[in-house]
Amino acid sequence: MDREPTYTVGELATAIGRVVDRAFPDEIWVQGEIRDLSRPASGHVYFSLVDPGEDPNTVSPPTLPVTLFASDKVAINRVLQRSGAGRFGDGVAVRIRGRLSHYGPRSTVQLRMIWIDTDYTLGKLAAERARVVQALAEDGLLDANARLPFPAVPQHIALITSEGSAAHADFMEELAGSGIGFDVTVLDTRVQGLEAEPSLLAALDAATGAEVIAIVRGGGSRSDLAAFDREAVARAVASAPVPVVVGIGHEIDETVVDRVAARSFRTPTACAAGLVAEVNRFLQRLDAVAGAIGNATRRRLLRVDRDLAAAGTRAEQAALRRLRYAALATGRLEAAVDRAARRSLDQADAQTQSTARRVVAAGDHRVAQVDAALRLAQSRLSAADHALTRAAGRIRTVEATVAALDPARVLARGWTLTTRTDGRIVRDPASLEIGDGLVTVFESGRVRSTVDAVAAGEPDPDQTELQADET
């Protein structure tokens, strides 16, 4: 009885190898997306290819193991650098050429890579970038973030970067050198590879409470910056509630994130310098406003000072006029008193002469009564003398009163004359109110003052006709 053939493991591996060799005798081109790339110390490169767009969380997606030996890597790296594609990594779409073979020790079919189509990778990146830009434009998101009002003094900054990287250090050093007290919250983020997209999205979602979001990273190839062309990342930046500034160290192409951010800078250092410049512009405007206020205040004070000086001159002139009027009134009073005194003396003299004539005329026919008449005349003469004495006393009293009323003499005795600032004489403290301005005239000058209290009471009994303030 014939039995079916039975292979050993080695025989079966060899048979599979022959089948693969016969089915794929020549080199082939394969396109896919790189996953699980590793670069061990041996110098070889190992990765897997999956179909583009394949969910990395899919259980056992179709994969093709790829090996790039160190001997082939030098030439491929050279063409990658010349094209600007840079080092390829996870998530990069590639079209590579190689020879398919069966690897016996692991019993796997693998592709030995010998070349790469850089135009395909760059074309895929450019085509995806163009598609994302078009989609954002159709949704009105290209300038949505730029339309947000930029804070005049952006103090609280959420920094999305790889913490500890050169980009992080450059950004923080530029802020620190400005001397401005920025408050920076660092959100450590992957900026390259398959993990970059979800990491960036998580950081943007966590950047709450900041006035500005800054995204920075160092330079890199087009494939290195692929995460910043992702549609989800671009939409998150465009829809951020605060302005987003970007400082990605690239010199040739701009990423989609550059297009949708409020402001884009060439490097992390330039990004930080832009924020410093924004604050300095505000401080300059503030200094200009403060200077204008100071100049206006100085001009106003000068005008007030001139007005006060003019008002003081007018008040002084009014006080002098009042004093002249008072001196004239005193002179008129003194002349009137003198005239009254002279009239009294003339009347007394006329009365005396009339009495003497009557005494002489009656002497002839009243000899018997001479003694009595003489005594009567003597008595009357004595009364007249007393009258004259009293008249002279009254005259001296009037003269003393006139002299006492002379303002100059009153002032010379230490008294003062108090007027309001408009020249009116203050006669009653009850007529004053707190805050009224006063001018006090001394013999040697005058003093301006302001009422801060009023105490009304009985006047000084020795103060009869002249009301003044004693200093």
C-alpha positions as CSV (number, residue, x, y, z in Angstrom):
1,M,0.0,0.0,0.0
2,D,1.5,3.3,-1.2
3,R,1.7,6.0,1.5
4,E,1.5,9.8,0.9
5,P,4.9,11.4,1.0
6,T,6.1,12.8,4.3
7,Y,8.5,15.7,4.5
8,T,10.9,16.6,7.1
9,V,10.8,20.2,8.2
10,G,14.0,20.9,6.4
11,E,12.8,19.2,3.2
12,L,9.6,21.2,3.3
13,A,11.4,24.4,3.8
14,T,13.7,23.6,0.9
15,A,10.7,22.8,-1.3
16,I,8.9,26.0,-0.4
17,G,12.1,27.9,-1.2
18,R,12.2,26.3,-4.7
19,V,8.6,27.2,-5.3
20,V,9.2,30.8,-4.3
21,D,12.3,30.9,-6.5
22,R,10.4,29.5,-9.5
23,A,7.3,31.8,-8.9
24,F,9.5,34.9,-8.4
25,P,12.7,34.4,-10.3
26,D,13.4,38.1,-10.8
27,E,13.5,41.2,-8.6
28,I,10.1,42.7,-7.9
29,W,8.7,46.1,-6.8
30,V,6.5,46.2,-3.7
31,Q,4.6,49.1,-2.2
32,G,3.4,49.5,1.3
33,E,3.7,51.3,4.6
34,I,6.6,50.7,6.9
35,R,5.9,49.2,10.3
36,D,8.1,47.9,13.2
37,L,11.4,49.3,11.8
38,S,14.5,48.4,13.8
39,R,18.2,49.1,13.3
40,P,20.3,46.7,15.4
41,A,24.0,47.1,16.0
42,S,24.8,44.7,13.1
43,G,24.1,47.6,10.7
44,H,21.2,45.7,9.0
45,V,17.7,47.2,8.9
46,Y,14.5,45.1,9.5
47,F,10.9,46.2,9.0
48,S,7.6,44.9,7.8
49,L,5.4,46.2,5.0
50,V,1.7,46.5,5.3
51,D,-0.9,48.0,3.0
52,P,-1.2,51.8,3.3
53,G,-4.0,52.9,5.7
54,E,-3.9,49.6,7.6
55,D,-5.0,50.1,11.2
56,P,-2.0,49.2,13.4
57,N,-4.4,47.8,15.9
58,T,-5.8,45.2,13.4
59,V,-5.1,41.7,14.6
60,S,-2.5,40.0,12.4
61,P,-2.7,42.3,9.3
62,P,-1.1,40.9,6.1
63,T,2.6,41.8,6.5
64,L,5.7,41.2,4.4
65,P,9.1,41.0,6.3
66,V,11.8,43.0,4.7
67,T,15.6,42.9,5.3
68,L,18.0,45.6,4.2
69,F,21.5,44.4,4.6
70,A,24.3,46.8,5.6
71,S,26.0,46.3,2.3
72,D,23.0,47.7,0.4
73,K,22.0,50.4,3.0
74,V,24.9,52.8,2.1
75,A,23.7,53.3,-1.5
76,I,20.0,53.6,-0.5
77,N,20.8,56.2,2.3
78,R,22.7,58.2,-0.3
79,V,19.8,58.4,-2.7
80,L,17.4,59.2,0.2
81,Q,19.5,62.1,1.3
82,R,19.9,63.5,-2.2
83,S,16.2,63.4,-2.8
84,G,15.3,65.0,0.5
85,A,13.2,62.1,1.6
86,G,15.4,61.5,4.6
87,R,15.5,58.4,6.7
88,F,12.4,56.3,6.4
89,G,10.6,55.2,9.5
90,D,7.3,53.7,10.7
91,G,4.3,55.0,8.8
92,V,6.2,56.1,5.7
93,A,4.7,54.9,2.4
94,V,7.4,53.3,0.2
95,R,7.9,51.5,-3.1
96,I,10.9,49.3,-2.9
97,R,12.7,46.8,-5.1
98,G,14.0,43.5,-3.9
99,R,14.2,39.8,-4.3
100,L,11.6,37.5,-2.7
101,S,13.0,34.4,-0.9
102,H,12.2,31.9,1.7
103,Y,14.1,32.1,4.9
104,G,14.5,28.5,6.1
105,P,15.6,29.0,9.8
106,R,12.3,30.8,10.4
107,S,10.3,29.3,7.6
108,T,9.2,32.8,6.4
109,V,8.9,34.4,3.1
110,Q,10.8,37.7,3.1
111,L,11.9,40.4,0.7
112,R,15.6,41.4,0.5
113,M,15.5,45.1,-0.3
114,I,18.0,46.4,-2.8
115,W,16.5,49.8,-3.9
116,I,13.9,52.4,-3.2
117,D,11.7,54.6,-5.4
118,T,12.1,58.0,-3.7
119,D,9.8,59.7,-6.1
120,Y,7.0,57.4,-5.0
121,T,7.5,58.3,-1.3
122,L,7.8,62.0,-2.0
123,G,4.9,61.9,-4.3
124,K,2.7,60.1,-1.8
125,L,3.6,62.7,0.8
126,A,3.0,65.6,-1.5
127,A,-0.3,64.1,-2.7
128,E,-1.5,63.5,0.8
129,R,-0.5,67.0,1.8
130,A,-2.3,68.5,-1.1
131,R,-5.4,66.5,-0.3
132,V,-5.4,67.6,3.3
133,V,-5.0,71.2,2.4
134,Q,-7.8,71.0,-0.1
135,A,-10.1,69.4,2.5
136,L,-9.3,72.0,5.1
137,A,-9.8,74.8,2.6
138,E,-13.3,73.4,1.7
139,D,-14.2,73.4,5.4
140,G,-12.9,77.0,5.9
141,L,-10.2,75.9,8.3
142,L,-7.0,77.2,6.7
143,D,-7.1,80.6,8.4
144,A,-9.5,79.8,11.2
145,N,-6.8,79.8,13.9
146,A,-5.2,83.0,12.4
147,R,-8.5,84.8,12.8
148,L,-8.5,84.4,16.6
149,P,-7.4,87.6,18.5
150,F,-3.7,87.3,19.4
151,P,-3.1,88.2,23.1
152,A,-1.3,91.5,23.6
153,V,0.8,90.0,26.3
154,P,1.0,86.2,25.8
155,Q,2.2,85.1,29.2
156,H,0.9,81.5,29.7
157,I,2.3,79.3,26.9
158,A,1.6,75.6,26.4
159,L,4.7,74.2,24.8
160,I,4.2,71.0,22.7
161,T,7.6,69.4,22.0
162,S,9.9,66.5,22.8
163,E,11.0,67.4,26.3
164,G,14.8,67.5,26.6
165,S,15.3,67.9,22.9
166,A,17.4,70.7,21.3
167,A,14.2,72.3,20.1
168,H,12.9,72.4,23.7
169,A,16.2,73.9,25.0
170,D,16.4,76.5,22.2
171,F,12.8,77.7,22.8
172,M,13.2,78.0,26.6
173,E,16.6,79.6,26.3
174,E,15.2,82.4,24.1
175,L,12.3,83.1,26.5
176,A,14.6,83.1,29.5
177,G,17.0,85.5,27.8
178,S,14.2,88.0,27.3
179,G,13.9,88.8,31.0
180,I,10.1,88.5,30.6
181,G,8.3,86.3,33.2
182,F,6.6,83.7,30.8
183,D,4.6,80.9,32.4
184,V,5.4,77.8,30.2
185,T,3.6,74.5,30.5
186,V,5.6,71.8,28.7
187,L,3.6,68.9,27.1
188,D,6.1,66.1,26.3
189,T,5.2,64.8,22.9
190,R,6.5,62.4,20.2
191,V,7.1,64.4,17.1
192,Q,8.1,61.6,14.6
193,G,6.9,58.1,13.8
194,L,3.6,56.3,14.2
195,E,3.1,57.5,17.8
196,A,3.6,61.2,16.8
197,E,0.0,61.7,15.5
198,P,-1.9,60.4,18.6
199,S,0.7,62.1,20.9
200,L,0.3,65.5,19.2
201,L,-3.5,65.1,19.4
202,A,-3.4,64.3,23.1
203,A,-1.1,67.3,23.8
204,L,-3.4,69.7,21.9
205,D,-6.3,68.4,23.8
206,A,-4.4,68.9,27.1
207,A,-3.3,72.5,26.4
208,T,-6.2,74.0,28.3
209,G,-6.0,77.4,30.0
210,A,-3.0,78.6,28.0
211,E,-3.1,81.9,26.1
212,V,-1.0,80.6,23.3
213,I,0.0,77.1,22.1
214,A,3.5,76.6,20.7
215,I,4.5,73.5,18.7
216,V,8.3,73.2,18.1
217,R,10.7,70.5,16.9
218,G,14.1,70.4,15.2
219,G,14.7,70.0,11.5
220,G,14.1,66.8,9.6
221,S,13.4,65.3,6.2
222,R,10.0,65.3,4.6
223,S,9.2,61.9,5.9
224,D,10.4,62.9,9.4
225,L,7.8,65.7,9.4
226,A,5.0,63.5,8.1
227,A,3.1,63.7,11.4
228,F,2.6,67.5,10.9
229,D,0.9,66.8,7.6
230,R,-1.7,64.5,9.1
231,E,-5.3,65.7,8.6
232,A,-6.3,65.0,12.2
233,V,-3.4,67.0,13.6
234,A,-4.0,69.9,11.2
235,R,-7.7,70.0,12.1
236,A,-6.9,70.0,15.8
237,V,-4.5,73.0,15.3
238,A,-7.0,74.9,13.1
239,S,-9.8,74.3,15.7
240,A,-7.7,75.2,18.7
241,P,-9.5,77.7,21.0
242,V,-6.3,79.9,21.3
243,P,-3.7,81.0,18.7
244,V,-1.1,78.3,17.8
245,V,2.4,79.3,16.8
246,V,4.7,76.8,15.1
247,G,8.5,76.6,15.0
248,I,9.6,73.5,13.0
249,G,13.2,73.5,11.9
250,H,12.6,72.9,8.2
251,E,14.0,75.0,5.4
252,I,12.3,73.7,2.2
253,D,8.7,72.6,2.5
254,E,6.1,73.9,4.9
255,T,3.9,71.4,6.6
256,V,0.1,71.5,6.7
257,V,0.4,72.5,10.4
258,D,2.4,75.6,9.3
259,R,-0.4,76.5,6.9
260,V,-3.2,76.3,9.5
261,A,-1.4,77.8,12.5
262,A,-1.9,81.4,13.5
263,R,1.8,82.1,13.0
264,S,4.7,80.0,11.6
265,F,8.4,80.4,12.2
266,R,11.4,78.7,10.6
267,T,13.0,77.5,13.9
268,P,12.1,76.9,17.5
269,T,14.3,79.9,18.5
270,A,12.5,82.2,16.0
271,C,9.2,81.0,17.4
272,A,10.2,82.0,20.9
273,A,11.6,85.3,19.6
274,G,8.3,86.1,17.9
275,L,6.5,85.8,21.3
276,V,9.1,87.9,23.0
277,A,8.7,90.5,20.2
278,E,4.9,90.6,20.7
279,V,5.3,91.4,24.4
280,N,8.0,94.0,23.7
281,R,5.7,95.7,21.2
282,F,3.0,95.9,23.9
283,L,5.5,97.3,26.4
284,Q,6.7,99.9,23.8
285,R,3.1,101.0,23.2
286,L,2.5,101.1,27.0
287,D,5.6,103.3,27.4
288,A,4.4,105.6,24.6
289,V,1.0,106.0,26.3
290,A,2.6,106.6,29.7
291,G,4.8,109.3,28.1
292,A,1.8,111.0,26.5
293,I,-0.1,111.0,29.8
294,G,3.0,112.5,31.6
295,N,3.4,115.2,29.0
296,A,-0.4,116.1,29.2
297,T,-0.2,116.2,33.0
298,R,2.8,118.5,33.0
299,R,1.1,120.8,30.5
300,R,-2.1,120.9,32.6
301,L,-0.1,121.6,35.8
302,L,1.7,124.5,34.1
303,R,-1.7,126.0,33.1
304,V,-3.1,125.5,36.6
305,D,0.0,127.1,38.1
306,R,-0.4,130.1,35.8
307,D,-4.1,130.4,36.7
308,L,-3.3,130.3,40.4
309,A,-0.7,133.0,40.1
310,A,-3.1,135.2,38.2
311,A,-5.8,134.6,40.8
312,G,-3.4,135.5,43.6
313,T,-2.4,138.7,41.9
314,R,-6.0,139.7,41.4
315,A,-6.8,138.9,45.1
316,E,-3.8,141.0,46.3
317,Q,-4.9,144.0,44.1
318,A,-8.4,143.8,45.5
319,A,-7.1,143.7,49.1
320,L,-5.0,146.8,48.4
321,R,-8.0,148.6,47.0
322,R,-10.0,147.8,50.1
323,L,-7.3,149.1,52.3
324,R,-7.1,152.4,50.4
325,Y,-10.9,152.7,50.7
326,A,-10.7,152.1,54.4
327,A,-7.9,154.7,54.8
328,L,-10.0,157.3,52.9
329,A,-13.1,156.6,55.1
330,T,-11.0,157.0,58.2
331,G,-9.7,160.3,57.0
332,R,-13.2,161.6,56.4
333,L,-14.3,160.4,59.8
334,E,-11.3,162.2,61.5
335,A,-12.2,165.5,59.6
336,A,-15.9,165.3,60.6
337,V,-14.9,164.8,64.3
338,D,-12.6,167.8,64.2
339,R,-15.3,170.0,62.7
340,A,-17.8,168.9,65.4
341,A,-15.3,169.7,68.2
342,R,-14.6,173.2,66.8
343,R,-18.4,173.9,66.6
344,S,-18.8,172.9,70.2
345,L,-15.9,175.2,71.3
346,D,-17.3,178.1,69.3
347,Q,-20.8,177.6,70.8
348,A,-19.3,177.5,74.4
349,D,-17.3,180.7,73.8
350,A,-20.3,182.5,72.3
351,Q,-22.4,181.5,75.4
352,T,-19.7,182.8,77.8
353,Q,-19.4,186.2,76.0
354,S,-23.2,186.6,76.1
355,T,-23.3,185.9,79.8
356,A,-20.6,188.5,80.5
357,R,-22.5,191.1,78.5
358,R,-25.6,190.5,80.5
359,V,-23.7,190.8,83.8
360,V,-22.1,194.2,82.8
361,A,-25.4,195.6,81.5
362,A,-27.2,194.6,84.7
363,G,-24.5,196.2,87.0
364,D,-25.8,199.7,86.6
365,H,-29.3,199.1,87.9
366,R,-28.5,196.2,90.2
367,V,-25.7,197.5,92.3
368,A,-27.4,196.0,95.4
369,Q,-27.3,192.7,93.9
370,V,-23.6,192.9,92.7
371,D,-22.3,190.5,95.2
372,A,-25.1,188.0,94.5
373,A,-24.8,188.5,90.7
374,L,-21.0,188.2,91.0
375,R,-21.3,185.0,92.9
376,L,-23.8,183.8,90.3
377,A,-21.4,184.8,87.5
378,Q,-18.5,183.1,89.2
379,S,-20.7,180.0,89.6
380,R,-21.6,180.1,86.0
381,L,-18.0,180.8,85.0
382,S,-17.0,177.7,87.0
383,A,-19.7,175.7,85.3
384,A,-18.5,177.0,81.9
385,D,-14.9,176.0,82.9
386,H,-16.1,172.6,83.7
387,A,-18.0,172.4,80.4
388,L,-14.9,173.5,78.6
389,T,-12.9,170.8,80.5
390,R,-15.5,168.2,79.6
391,A,-15.5,169.4,75.9
392,A,-11.7,169.2,75.8
393,G,-11.9,165.7,77.3
394,R,-14.5,164.7,74.6
395,I,-12.2,166.1,71.9
396,R,-9.3,164.1,73.3
397,T,-11.5,161.0,73.3
398,V,-12.6,161.6,69.7
399,E,-9.0,162.1,68.7
400,A,-7.9,158.9,70.5
401,T,-10.8,157.1,68.8
402,V,-9.8,158.4,65.4
403,A,-6.2,157.5,66.0
404,A,-7.2,154.0,67.2
405,L,-9.3,153.5,64.1
406,D,-6.3,154.3,61.8
407,P,-5.7,150.8,60.1
408,A,-2.0,151.4,59.9
409,R,-1.7,152.0,63.7
410,V,-3.9,149.1,64.4
411,L,-1.7,146.9,62.3
412,A,1.4,148.3,63.9
413,R,0.1,147.2,67.3
414,G,0.1,143.6,66.2
415,W,-3.5,143.3,64.9
416,T,-4.4,142.0,61.5
417,L,-7.1,142.5,58.9
418,T,-8.7,139.3,57.5
419,T,-10.5,139.3,54.2
420,R,-11.9,136.7,51.8
421,T,-9.9,136.0,48.7
422,D,-12.3,138.3,46.8
423,G,-11.4,141.2,49.1
424,R,-14.5,141.3,51.4
425,I,-13.7,141.9,55.0
426,V,-14.5,139.1,57.4
427,R,-16.6,140.5,60.3
428,D,-18.2,137.4,61.7
429,P,-16.7,133.9,61.9
430,A,-20.2,132.5,61.5
431,S,-20.1,133.8,57.9
432,L,-17.3,131.4,57.0
433,E,-17.4,127.8,55.9
434,I,-14.8,125.1,56.0
435,G,-12.6,125.3,52.9
436,D,-13.1,129.1,52.4
437,G,-9.8,130.9,51.4
438,L,-8.7,133.8,53.6
439,V,-6.1,136.6,53.2
440,T,-4.6,138.0,56.5
441,V,-3.0,141.4,56.2
442,F,-0.1,142.2,58.7
443,E,1.8,145.5,58.9
444,S,4.7,143.8,57.0
445,G,2.9,141.5,54.6
446,R,0.0,139.2,54.1
447,V,-0.7,135.4,54.5
448,R,-3.2,133.2,52.6
449,S,-4.9,130.4,54.5
450,T,-7.9,128.0,54.3
451,V,-10.6,127.6,57.0
452,D,-10.5,124.1,58.5
453,A,-12.7,124.8,61.6
454,V,-15.2,127.6,62.7
455,A,-15.9,128.3,66.4
456,A,-18.6,130.9,66.9
457,G,-18.8,132.7,70.3
458,E,-19.1,136.0,72.2
459,P,-16.9,138.9,70.9
460,D,-14.1,140.3,73.0
461,P,-15.6,143.0,75.3
462,D,-12.5,145.2,74.7
463,Q,-13.1,145.1,71.0
464,T,-15.5,147.9,70.2
465,E,-15.4,149.1,66.6
466,L,-12.5,147.4,64.8
467,Q,-13.0,143.7,64.1
468,A,-9.8,141.9,63.2
469,D,-7.8,138.7,63.8
470,E,-4.9,138.7,66.3
471,T,-2.0,136.5,65.2
